Amino acid sequence: MKKILLILALGLGLYGVYERNPQLFSPAEQHASADGQLREAFEQRQSDLQIEGKGVVAKVLRDDLKGSRHQRFILKTADGLSLLVAHNIDLAPRIDGLREGDEVGFFGEYEWNAKGGVIHWTHHDPAGRHVGGWLKHKGRTYE
């Protein structure tokens, strides 16, 4: 009987969470709010935010080989923001075969700049002090 009451209490508690925050239970709405979060961060000149999103590769740039090596490319989001992605290839695999027009998903740290912003920390943190990020391209995750 106690187990049934506990299950009912948990169910009612989760329903209350759902009623107040339905976006927590809908992946499609999570992406929509992530796009909104990115736009808001840009407009308010915010930085140091963990953001998930996606975009289309507008330009593949040369790797940055100074210090830690980074694969770099420009993503254009659905709402028109341009993001420089700086993906540390000393800590995560590079995306081989990346081309303009490819869709890339990301989870990383956003840094504001006047051109749209930079996404970095798209990899794991070997020291375990920073949230791990990733890139997704053609069904493969790079972290």
NORNORPE-V345222 format. One record per backbone hydrogen bond with DSSP energy under -0.5 kcal/mol. NH is the residue of the N-H (numbers start at 0). CO is the residue of the C=O. If there is no record, write none. Layout:
NH/CO  NH/CO
This chain:
4/0  5/1  6/2  7/3  8/4  9/5  10/6  11/7  12/8  13/9  14/10  15/11  16/12  17/13  18/14  19/15  20/16  23/20  24/21  25/22  29/25  30/26  31/27  32/28  33/29  34/30  35/31  36/32  37/33  38/34  39/35  40/36  41/37  42/38  43/39  44/41  45/40  47/109  48/109  50/48  50/107  52/105  54/103  55/75  56/101  57/73  58/73  60/58  60/71  63/69  64/62  69/63  70/86  72/84  73/58  74/82  75/55  76/74  76/80  79/76  82/74  82/80  83/116  84/72  84/82  85/83  85/118  86/70  86/84  87/85  88/68  88/86  89/68  90/87  91/87  95/93  97/94  100/56  101/98  103/54  104/135  105/52  106/133  107/50  108/119  109/48  110/117  115/112  117/110  118/83  119/108  119/117  123/142  125/123  127/124  132/122  133/106  134/141  135/104  136/139  139/136  141/134  142/140
